[in-house]
């Protein structure tokens, strides 16, 4: 019997049941027989899927709220100064420890100098925090492998997790005997508002271990004594003669039977407790011994797991899983074989073949059942040290008759470069293989660039940067000028960032944009009639300067691309039919807008030059109203796009990113609406969003403008 996730949360977080959020959810979610916490979870799920002003969903807004609450507050000047001072003192301390005392004497900096020296380092740590937390939030948001109660529990746990410590840690706290308290085994320090450590590495297998552990604890908590055992306890429990004699000696005759029954009751309760404890210990023992624990420490690890399990603390269980149950793959060989697990077959066979191997796949810990129910599953096993194919290196999961995902065992489940051909040979004939052609191409090209960039010592694994001369096409690819580099894993290929960080960016800008040093400007004052490339903050009338062939607020992330498109000659209704005929989705109020009398058709052959600019590019680092965005765009030389621009562009544009059209609003659904381009699980979308002047937009929202002629 399982007590269930909502009840677990109610017991785990004592104040949750009576919180305002739960009380409000119970009022709004009027399902009969639903507990308050379950009502709260149902409401979170419903809100996440609800459209909000601006075309965003509740999930988008919730993710932003969590990000603001969890990561460093870079707007808190006192905090930033404190962090800079901490880094300064840390650097001085390290210098002393390394015997560089003379260098320390020259490190007497003022607060202003300290802030100036370390503010970029703090910003970098802030960005890493955002990136690592974003990976968690995106994974939890898009994954169907975990119920809402567990997602809630995970996010609450993440907020408390600071620096990861692999081994025992001596704390500043003192025990009752005055000795420092030592945290045994892998652990996370507590996260505070000034913690600069990134959030934990996301490992789906470790996360699945935590979920299974909690379900084990719920089963333990729900253990009861079977009726036949209870009957035997009552029937077979008797007092031995010695105990009865002691009762006779101590109790008055008139109270003898009462004392005897009391002693008998205590003995039965003791037997009940022993039965329950034995059964609970057995459940824990059987569970943890499924994992490849280090043999010499097996008993100690089982005891440690039991202690961590009892706390139901996310950080403690996750840290244990990362180190003690993760296992390690033998990667010496790429020779192996493919094994197919048929849809609907026994999922435990697949699960056990992956468990404790350290793949990082959620399939190894609780997700195999649902995945096998939805489709076939292929795994490529390579040889272990004994020559037996037991090491899972590539997974292909089918869903609804086509490839659902392809995963490897490198960082964030990326394919190992040496296994790309083996993976392709298997998946190329499966339905849905065309989706992975670009990832295959990009991984191969990135492997070539990486091999040119680094020489790796086979024994020490140390890397030496070779500073290669790359072709313009290779640089365009590396800096993602035309499109993002695709990969098989959850995150971007980490090699892209690693190579970029080693290169001379300014020299690469000259090559990418075919310009000379005197044709590159980084401030408005440097711009002259021969300037070809501008990289810096936007300024008044910048888009009116015809000599600027390339504009970027930063390189390469802030490149602003000019695109030309010919539109016109088709009504909104005709465009709607074309979009439908091409299997492009019309989302929300788009059909109403296309068929509206307010929809204006441009003359046939109208040429539009457009640019896509983020709110941050326009000079707004925080949320701002649409009215202020419009005013700033006019200052820079930008204008509205015609109504038929978005549907025409959707017909030829394969970009899946979210872009809002800066256009004359069309009335629909009781208010002014704007077109937007985006994508969902079903493909490319022409959607809509609110266009009121007072609507707030975030710094990373992107608008499409026309360049004023």
N, C-alpha and C positions, 0 to 999 in steps of 0.2 A: 504494500500500500504506500502511496506517495502523497505527502500532505499538500503538494502543489506550490508553484512559484509565488503566487500572490500572498499566500499565508506565510511563506518563508520570508518575504520582504517585510510583512507586517511584524514578524517576530524579530527580524534582523535590525530594522530601523524603528526603534520604539516610538519616535515622534511622528512617523509617517502617517499612521492611521488617523491621527487627529489634526493633521496639517490642513491649512486653508485650501491647498491645491486638491487634496483628496476629498474634502468636504464639498468643494465646488463641483468636482467631477461626479460625485455621487448624486448631486442635485440635477446635473445636466444629463447624465447617463441613466435613464430611468428603467433599465432592464430589471425585471423582478428576480430576486434570489441571487443577485450579483454582489459580492463583497465590496466594501469601499475601495480597497486597493485595486481589485480587478477593474472596477469602474474607472479608476484613475488611469490604469494601463490602457484600457479601451479608449479612453479620451485622448491619451497621447497618440495612439495609433491613428485615430480619426483625424486629429488636428494635423498630424504630419502629412496626411494625404489631401488636406484641404487647400484650395487655391487662396492666395492672399493678394492684396493690392500690389501691383507691379508684376503680376504674372508668376511670382514665386509661390512655393508651397510652404506649408507649415514646417516641413522638415528643413527647408533652407533657413528659415528664420530661427528654428530651434538650434541648428548647427552653429549659426553665427552667435547666438546667445551663449552657448557653451564655450565657444572659442574665446569670447570676450571675458568670460568668467574664469577660465582655467589658465590662460597664458599670461605672460608678463604684461603689466599695464604700462605701455611705453609713453602714455600721456601723463603718468605720475612722475613729475620731475624729481621729487625727493627720492623716489625709488630708483630712478635711473642713476642719480648721483651716488646713492648708496652702493649700487651694483658696480659702478665704475671704481669706487674706492675699494670695494672688496677684491676686485680683479687686480688693482694696483698693489694692495697689501699681499695678495697671494703671490704675485710676481716677485715682490721683494723677498718674501719668505723662501721661495724656491731658489732665488739667487744666493741667499745666505746658506741654505742647505747644501748647495753645490760648490760652496767655497768662493763665491764671487762677491765677497764683502765690499771690495772697492767699488764695484758697480752700483751697489746699494746706496753708497754715499752720494752718488750723482742722480739719485731717483727722488729727490725732494721736490715734488711737484705741487702746484697749487690746485685747488678744487677745479678751477676752469681748465687747467692743463690736463688734469686727470680725466675729466669728462671728454675733452677733445680727443685724448689718446685712445680711450676705451669705448667710446659710444658706438663705433662701427662693430666692434666685437660683441657688444650687448645686442645690437640690432640683429646680428647674424644668429645669435643664440635664440632670440625672439622668433626669427623666421624658422629656425629648426624646430622650436616648440610647436609653432603653427603647423608645420609640415607633418610632424610625427603625430600630433593630435588629429589632424585632418584625415590621415590614413585610417585611424581607428573609427572616426565618426562616419566616414564614407563606407567603410567595410560593414559596420553595424547597420547602417541605414539601408544598404542594398542587399544584405545577406538575408536569405530565408531560412538559414540553418539554426537560428536562435530565436526563442520566444521573446516577447517584449519584456517580461519580468527579468530575464537574464541580461538583456541589453541595458535596462535601467541599472541593474546591479553593477555591470561592468563600467558604465560611465561614472557612477558614483565612486567606484574603486579607483579609476584612473586619476580622479581629482586629488587623491591622497598620495600618489606615487611619485617620489622624487628620484634621487640617484640610485642606480642599481649597484648592489654590492654582492659579488659572487661568493665571497668567503665570510667567515665570522667577522663581526664588527663590534668594537668596543665603544659603547656610548658614553655620554657625559653623565648619565643617570647613575645613582648609587643604590645598591640594595640595602637591606636592613642591617647587614654586617659592615657596611661602609665600603664595599667593593664595587668597582665599575660593573654595570650590567652589560653582558655580552649577548648580542643577538647571534644565535647559532645558524649557520647555513646561509644560503642565498636570501637576500632581502632587499627591500626598497626603503630608503629613508623617507621621512614624511615630507610632502610637498608643501611649501609655504608661498606667500605672495612674492618672495624674493628668490625663489628657487630658479636657477638658470639651466638646470639639467633638462634635456629633452624628455618627452613622454616615452614610456616603455616601447621597445620594439614590438611590433604586432606580429605574433606567431599564431596562426589559426589552430595549430595542433595543441599548443599550450592552452589556448583559450578553451578549446574543446575539453581538455583535461579538467579545467576548473568547473565547467558546467557539469561534467559527469561526476565530479567530486561532490558538488552540491546536491545532486540528485541522490548520490549515495547517502549523504548526511540526512536528507529528507526521509529516505527509506529507513535509516537507523532510528531517527526520531519517531517514526511511525510504527516501529516494531512492537508487537503485542504478544502475549502468551497464548498459544493455541489452546483450545478447549480441552483436548486430550491431555496436554501437558499440565494444565491447571487441575484437571481431575486427578491426575497421578500425584500432584503435589499435595492436594488435600487428603487423598487416600493413603499415601505412603509416608507422609511426614509424621513421625512420632518422637516423643521425648525419650531419651535414654534414661535408664534407672538412676544414674548418678545425678542427673538434672532434677528428676522428680524428687529425689531424696533432699536435695538442697532446697527445693521449694517448700517441702514439708517442714524443714528445720526453720525456715525464715518466715513463713506465712502462718497466720492464725488459722486454726482448723476451719472456721466459717468462711475464710477467704482463700482456702487452698485451691478449690476448683477454678475460681476466678483467676488466680495467679497462674495456674497451670494452663488455662486457655490462652492467657496473654503470652506466655512463653511459647506456646505452640504457634500462635499467630506470628510472633516475631521470627520463628524458625521458618515458617512457610514464606514470609516476606523475603527472608534471606535467600531462600531457594529460588524464588521468583527473580530477585535481583541478579543472582548468579546466572540464571538461565538467560536473562535479557543481555547481560554483559557478555556472556560467552557468545551469544548469537551475533551481537553487534561487532565484537572483535573478529568473528569469523567473516562477516561481511567486509570489514575493512581489510583484513588479511587477504582474502580472495581478490579484492579489487586491486590493491597496490601490487600484488605479486604477478599481475598480468604484464607488468612493465619490466624492462631490463635494468633493474637496479644493480648497482655495483655489489658484487657478491660478498666482499669482505665487510661491507657496511649495511647489509640488507636489514638486519634486525634494528639497527639504529635508525635507518631511513624510514622503516615502517612506523616506528614510534614517533619520529619527527612528523611524518605525514599525519598520523592520528592527532597529534597536538594541533597542527595547523588546520586540519579539517574541522576540529571542534570549534575553532574561532570563526569559521566561515568567512575569513578575511580574504578579499580578492587578491591583494598584493602578496600575501604570504603563500597562497596556493599557486598563483601565477609564477612567482619566483621559483618555487619548488619544481614546478613543471618545466620551466626553462632550463634548469640545470640537472635535476635528478632523474627525470623521466624522458627527456628529449631523445636520448640515444644518439648515435653517430653513424652516418652512412659510410660504407667503404666505397670510395670513388676511384679506386686504383684502375678499374677496368670499365670500358664502355660496351664490352661484349655482353649480350644478354638475350632476353626473349620477351615478346609481348604476351600478356595474358588478358583475355577478355572475360569480364564478369557480366553475364546477361542480365538484362532488365528483369526485375522480379525475382532474381535468384537470392540465395542466402547472403545477406549483406555482411554477416559476421566473418565470413571467409575473407572478404576484401579488407574489412576493418582490422582483423588480426594480422594480416600480412603487412600492414602499414604501421601498426601500433609500436611506439617506442623506437622508430627508425629515424626520427628527426627530420622528416620531410617538410614539416610546417603546414601540411595539408589538414584542413578541418575534417576530411574524410576519415582520418585515423582516429578521431575522437568525437563520435556522436552524429556525424552528418552522413555516414555511408548509407544508412537505412533510407533516408529520403532521396538521396541521389540515385541509388539503385532502383527505387520505385519509379523514377522519372526517365530512366534510360540506361543503355549499356554503359560500361565503364572499362576503359583500357588502361593497363599499367605496364610500363616497360621496366623489367627487373634486370639489373646487372649482377655480375658474379661477385660473391663475397670472397674472403681470403681462402676459403676451402673450395672455390670454384663452383659454388651453387648459386643459382639465380634467385637471390633473396632481397636485393637492394633496390627499392623503388626509386626511379629517377625521373620518369615522365608519366604524367596522367592526362588522359583525354576523357572528359566527361560528356556524355550525350544527354540531350534534353529535348523532348518533343520531336524526336527524329533527326536532330541535327546537332552539331558540336556546340556544347554549352560553354566549355572552357578548355584550354590547354595549359597545363602547369608543369613547372620544373621544381628543382630543389635549391636553386640559387636564391639570393636575397629577394624577399617578397615574392617567392614562387616563380622566379624567372627561369627560363630554360638555360641549361649549361650550353655554351657555344658549341662544344664538341658533340652535343647530342641533337643539334638542329636537324641534320640530315635524317637521323633515325626517326625523330618525331614526324618529320614531313612525309617520309615514306609511308608511315602509318595513317596519318590524318588526311593526306591529299585526295584520297578517294572517298572520304566520308562526306555526307551532306553538310554543307555549311563551311567547307574548307576554304572557299574563296575569301572569307572574312579575315583569314590569317595570312594571306599572301603578303600584305604590306609589312606585318610584323616580322615575317620570315626574311624579307628583303632587308629591312632595317637592322635586324640583329646581325646579319652577315656583314653588312657594310660597316657597322659599328665595331665588329670584331676585327676587321681589316685596319680601321683607323686606330684602334686600341693597340694592336700589334705593332704598328708603326710608332706609336707614342711611348710605349714602355718596354723595357727589357726586364724580365722577372727572373731572379735567381732561383733555380730549381730547388735548392736546398733551404736557403734562408727565407725565400718568398719575398725578399726585399725588391722594391721596384726602382728602376733608374729611368728618369724621363729623358727621352731622346730628342725632343724639340724638332719634330719632323716638319718639312715643308709640305703642306697639304694643298691640293688643288682647290680651285674656287668651288667646284661642285661638292667636294668633301666638306669644305667650310660651310657652305650653304646648308648642307645636311646636318653638320655638327651643331650649328647655331640655330637650327630649326627655323630658317628664314621663310620657307614656303609652307611648312607644315610640321607638326610635332613628330618626333621619333617614336614609333610604336614598339611595344614589347609584348611578350606573352605574360608577364607578371602583373601584379596589381599596381605597381608604381612605375614611373619612368625608368628607363635603363640607367642605373647609377654610373655607368661608365661615361655617359655624356657629360655629366657634371665633373667627374674626375679629370677628364681630358681638358675640358674648358678652363678649369681652375689653373692648369699648368701653362696655358698659352698666353701669348702677348695679345691681349684683346684689341688694342689700338692698331697693331699691325694687321690683324685679321680683318678689322673694319675696312682698311684700305683695299684689301683683296676682295672682300665680299661685295663692296659697292663700287669697285673700279675707280677709286679716287686717290688723290695725292694728299699729303699732309695739309697743304694750303687750301684744299677744297673741303676740309672737315672743320666744322665749327661746333663748339660745345656751350657757348653762351650767346645770347642775342647780340652782344656787342661785337662778336667775332664774325658775324654774318656779313658777307659782301657780295658783289655781283657775280663772282666766280665760285661762290660756295655751292657745293653739290650735295653735301651730306650734313645734316644737323642732328646732333645727339645731345639733348638737354631739355630743360623745362620749356613748355610751349609759351608763346608770347603773342601779343596783339598782331593780327593780320598775317600770322605765319603761313597760313594756307593760301594766301594770295601771292606769295613769292614763287614765281614760276621757275626760278633757277634751282630751287631745292627739289632734287629728284627723290631724296630719301629723308624722312623725318622720323625720329625716335626719341622718346622721353628717357630711355635707357637702352643699352644693347646687351643681349638681343631681345630681352623680354618686352621692352616698350616700343618695338618697331610698329609704326603706323603705316599700314599699306594702303596705297591708292589703287582702286580698281575701277575699270571702265566697263559699263554695261549699256546695251541698247535696249530700250523699252518702248512701250506704246502700241496703240492700234488695237488693243483687245480690252473688252469690257471686264468688269469684275466677275460677272457670271461666266464668261468664256474662260477666264483664268482659273476659276474654281473648278470647271470641268476638266481643264488640262491637268491641274494638280491631282485630281481624283483619278484620272486615267493613268497617271504615272505613279500611282500607289503612294502618293505623298499625303500625309495626314493633315486634316484641317481641324485644329483644336479649338475648344472653347467657343467664342462668338465670331470666329473667322468667317464662316459662311454668311452670317448676317451682315458683317462688314463689307464683304465682297459684293453682296447683292443690294447694298444700301444705295439710296439716291444720292448720298453724300460722296460716294466713291467717285473719284475723278480719274478719267483715262487720259494719259498723255498722248500727244500726236505720235503716229508711227515713226520710228527712226530716231526718237529722242535719245541723246547720249548723256549718260549721267556718270560723273566721276565721284566715287564714294570713298569714305574713310571710316574705319571702326576705331573708336576712341573710348577708353575707360573713363569713369568718373574721376579716378585718381589722376589720369593723364591731363584732365582739364584743370587740375590744381586743387582738387578737393580730397584730402586724405581721409575724411570721415563722411558719414551719411549727409546728403544734401537734397533739397527739393528739386523737382523737375524744372521749376521756373528758373532757378539759379543756373542749372545746367544749360538751359536754352540761352540765357543771357550771356554766359561765358562762351558758348559756341559761336554766337554772333561776333563777339570780340575777336575771335581767332580766324574768322572768315569762313565759317561753316553755316550750312542752311539745312532746311528740311529736305527729305527725299519724297518724291511723288508717291501717291497711293499705290500705283501699280509696280513700284520698284520691288517691294518685298515678295509678292507672289511670283514675279518674273525671275527674280534671283533664286528663289527656292527651287525653281524648275531645273536650274543648272548647277546650283551650289551644293556641294556635298559636305560642307563644314557642319559639324554637329554642335558647335559652341552656341551659347546663349547670347543673342544680340537683339536689342530693342531698336525699332525704327524711330528716328526723330522725324516726325511727320505731322501734318495737320490732322488732329484726332477725328475719328469717325464715331458718331453716337451709336452705342449698342449696349444692351444689358443695363440700361438706366444711367449710362455715363459715358464720358469720352474714352475711347479705346485706341491703342496703338498696335500695329503688327509687331510680331517678334519671330525670329528664326531660332529653332532649337532642335532637339531630338529627344526621343524617349526609347524605351526598350523595343518599340515596334518600328522605329526608323525615324526619318527626317520629318520635321513638323513645321507648319506655318501656324503660329498661334497668335494670341493677343494678350494684352495686359492694360491696366489702367493708365490713362494719360492725363490725369488732373495735374495742374501746376503745383499743387501742394504735396503730391506723392513723394515720399522719401526714397532715395536710391543710395545704395552702398558704394564704397570706393571701387570695388571690383566689378560693378555692373558696367556693361559695354553697350554703347549706342552707335548706330550707323547714321552718318551725316552725308550730305552732298557738299562738294566743294563749290563755294559761291563763284560764279563766273564773273 
